[in-house]
Amino acid sequence: MEITQLYAISVGGILLFFILVNFRPYIEAFLRAVSLPASKHLTYPRIIHRHRYLGL
């Protein structure tokens, strides 16, 4: 691998890090908004359906 490719990968990683730090509040808000519906459809049915009194 050439030295210029290593520099490009390093600079790209640093820029990606700064972009993620800059958009962190938006990413956290998105994850909070998606977390409950995802749990509702993926996790809760498995737990509730296996329960003796609440399941089907």
GUTINU-799443 format. One record per residue: residue number from 1; residue in one letter; x, y, z of N, C-alpha, C, CB in turn. Coordinates in steps of 0.02 Angstrom, whole numbers, plus 50000, padded with zeros to 5 digits. Each point is the difference from the previous one (the first is absolute). Glycine has a CB too. Example, Ala and Ser with C-alpha at 12.3 -4.5 7.8 and 13.67 -1.06 7.14 Angstrom:
# residues 2
<1, a, <50660, 49716, 50390>, <49955, 50059, 50000>, <50045, 50060, 50000>, <49905, 49941, 50062>>
<2, s, <50077, 50112, 49902>, <50042, 50059, 50003>, <49961, 50055, 50037>, <50059, 49968, 49892>>
END
This chain:
# residues 56
<1, m, <50042, 49942, 50000>, <49958, 50058, 50000>, <50045, 50062, 50000>, <49907, 49938, 50061>>
<2, e, <50077, 50109, 49897>, <50041, 50060, 49995>, <49987, 50047, 50058>, <50000, 49988, 49875>>
<3, i, <50047, 50056, 50135>, <49995, 50047, 50056>, <49943, 50049, 49990>, <50123, 49989, 50018>>
<4, t, <49862, 50029, 49919>, <49945, 50047, 49988>, <49933, 49968, 50017>, <50067, 50055, 49910>>
<5, q, <49927, 49880, 50079>, <49938, 49966, 50020>, <49992, 49999, 50076>, <50006, 49929, 49896>>
<6, l, <50048, 50061, 50139>, <49998, 50001, 50073>, <49980, 50069, 50025>, <50087, 49910, 50005>>
<7, y, <49940, 50142, 49966>, <49981, 50068, 50019>, <49927, 50013, 49985>, <50117, 50039, 49978>>
<8, a, <49859, 49938, 49965>, <49930, 50010, 49982>, <49954, 49964, 50048>, <50033, 50012, 49880>>
<9, i, <49984, 49927, 50139>, <49960, 49962, 50048>, <50000, 50035, 50068>, <50025, 49893, 49939>>
<10, s, <50032, 50131, 50082>, <50006, 50035, 50064>, <49958, 50064, 50001>, <50115, 49952, 50015>>
<11, v, <49892, 50088, 49933>, <49962, 50062, 49996>, <49926, 49986, 49996>, <50098, 50056, 49944>>
<12, g, <49882, 49894, 50018>, <49930, 49981, 49995>, <49972, 49978, 50067>, <50019, 49967, 49882>>
<13, g, <50019, 49995, 50156>, <49978, 49978, 50066>, <49993, 50058, 50048>, <50056, 49892, 49980>>
<14, i, <49990, 50155, 50018>, <49996, 50059, 50043>, <49940, 50042, 49981>, <50125, 49999, 50015>>
<15, l, <49863, 50011, 49921>, <49942, 50039, 49979>, <49934, 49965, 50019>, <50068, 50047, 49905>>
<16, l, <49929, 49889, 50088>, <49941, 49962, 50020>, <49988, 50008, 50075>, <50019, 49918, 49906>>
<17, f, <50034, 50079, 50133>, <49994, 50009, 50072>, <49971, 50069, 50017>, <50097, 49923, 50017>>
<18, f, <49928, 50129, 49951>, <49975, 50068, 50013>, <49928, 50008, 49978>, <50115, 50043, 49987>>
<19, i, <49867, 49926, 49957>, <49930, 50003, 49977>, <49954, 49965, 50049>, <50040, 50003, 49881>>
<20, l, <49980, 49938, 50143>, <49959, 49965, 50049>, <49993, 50038, 50065>, <50035, 49893, 49948>>
<21, v, <50019, 50139, 50074>, <49996, 50040, 50061>, <49954, 50060, 49990>, <50116, 49964, 50032>>
<22, n, <49886, 50066, 49908>, <49959, 50058, 49985>, <49925, 49982, 49997>, <50096, 50049, 49937>>
<23, f, <49888, 49892, 50037>, <49930, 49980, 49993>, <49977, 49955, 50056>, <50014, 50009, 49878>>
<24, r, <50022, 49988, 50176>, <49983, 49956, 50056>, <49931, 50013, 50029>, <50121, 49995, 50025>>
<25, p, <49858, 50067, 49986>, <49932, 50010, 50027>, <49945, 49974, 49954>, <50043, 50101, 50059>>
<26, y, <49967, 49906, 49876>, <49950, 49975, 49952>, <49998, 49924, 49998>, <50016, 50104, 49932>>
<27, i, <50043, 49866, 50074>, <50004, 49927, 50000>, <49967, 49972, 50063>, <50106, 50004, 49933>>
<28, e, <49907, 50028, 50125>, <49969, 49978, 50062>, <49924, 50007, 49998>, <50104, 50032, 50061>>
<29, a, <49871, 50023, 49911>, <49928, 50010, 49995>, <49969, 49948, 49953>, <50015, 50122, 50021>>
<30, f, <50019, 49863, 49925>, <49975, 49949, 49954>, <49998, 49931, 50034>, <50046, 50066, 49903>>
<31, l, <50006, 49917, 50134>, <50001, 49935, 50034>, <49947, 49995, 50054>, <50122, 49993, 49976>>
<32, r, <49864, 50063, 50059>, <49946, 49999, 50050>, <49933, 49991, 49966>, <50068, 50074, 50074>>
<33, a, <49922, 49958, 49869>, <49937, 49995, 49964>, <49989, 49930, 49972>, <50007, 50122, 49972>>
<34, v, <50046, 49844, 50009>, <49994, 49934, 49969>, <50001, 49944, 50053>, <50056, 50045, 49897>>
<35, s, <49970, 49969, 50161>, <50009, 49948, 50051>, <49933, 49970, 50023>, <50103, 50059, 50035>>
<36, l, <49849, 49982, 49982>, <49936, 49973, 50025>, <49962, 49960, 49947>, <49995, 50097, 50078>>
<37, p, <49997, 49928, 49861>, <49965, 49958, 49950>, <50038, 49936, 49985>, <49952, 50103, 49951>>
<38, a, <50114, 49899, 50048>, <50038, 49940, 49987>, <49990, 49949, 50057>, <50085, 50067, 49935>>
<39, s, <49916, 49957, 50126>, <49988, 49955, 50056>, <49929, 49973, 50000>, <50085, 50063, 50066>>
<40, k, <49869, 49979, 49914>, <49930, 49981, 49998>, <49989, 49942, 49951>, <49967, 50117, 50030>>
<41, h, <50066, 49884, 49914>, <49989, 49950, 49949>, <50049, 49941, 50002>, <49954, 50091, 49930>>
<42, l, <50103, 49919, 50100>, <50051, 49947, 50000>, <50008, 49965, 50067>, <50058, 50063, 49911>>
<43, t, <49944, 49975, 50143>, <50015, 49972, 50065>, <49937, 49981, 50039>, <50104, 50067, 50001>>
<44, y, <49848, 49978, 50004>, <49942, 49988, 50041>, <49960, 49938, 49980>, <49995, 50121, 50018>>
<45, p, <49993, 49866, 49918>, <49962, 49940, 49983>, <50034, 49935, 50024>, <49956, 50061, 49901>>
<46, r, <50108, 49936, 50096>, <50035, 49940, 50024>, <49993, 49991, 50075>, <50082, 50012, 49906>>
<47, i, <49921, 50043, 50131>, <49995, 49996, 50073>, <49928, 49986, 50020>, <50097, 50079, 50012>>
<48, i, <49856, 49957, 49960>, <49930, 49994, 50021>, <49970, 49934, 49978>, <49989, 50125, 49994>>
<49, h, <50026, 49852, 49947>, <49971, 49938, 49976>, <50026, 49939, 50037>, <49988, 50052, 49889>>
<50, r, <50068, 49954, 50143>, <50026, 49944, 50038>, <49975, 50001, 50072>, <50101, 50000, 49927>>
<51, h, <49868, 50055, 50094>, <49976, 50005, 50068>, <49938, 49959, 50009>, <50049, 50114, 50009>>
<52, r, <49943, 49857, 50047>, <49946, 49953, 50013>, <49931, 50034, 50000>, <50080, 49931, 50065>>
<53, y, <49916, 50129, 49964>, <49935, 50032, 50008>, <49985, 50052, 49946>, <50012, 49980, 50122>>
<54, l, <50039, 50050, 49849>, <49989, 50053, 49950>, <50005, 49975, 49928>, <50045, 50080, 50083>>
<55, g, <49986, 49864, 49907>, <50011, 49975, 49932>, <49938, 49968, 49969>, <50118, 49983, 50031>>
<56, l, <49888, 50001, 49906>, <49945, 49967, 49965>, <50007, 49924, 50002>, <49990, 50099, 49926>>
END
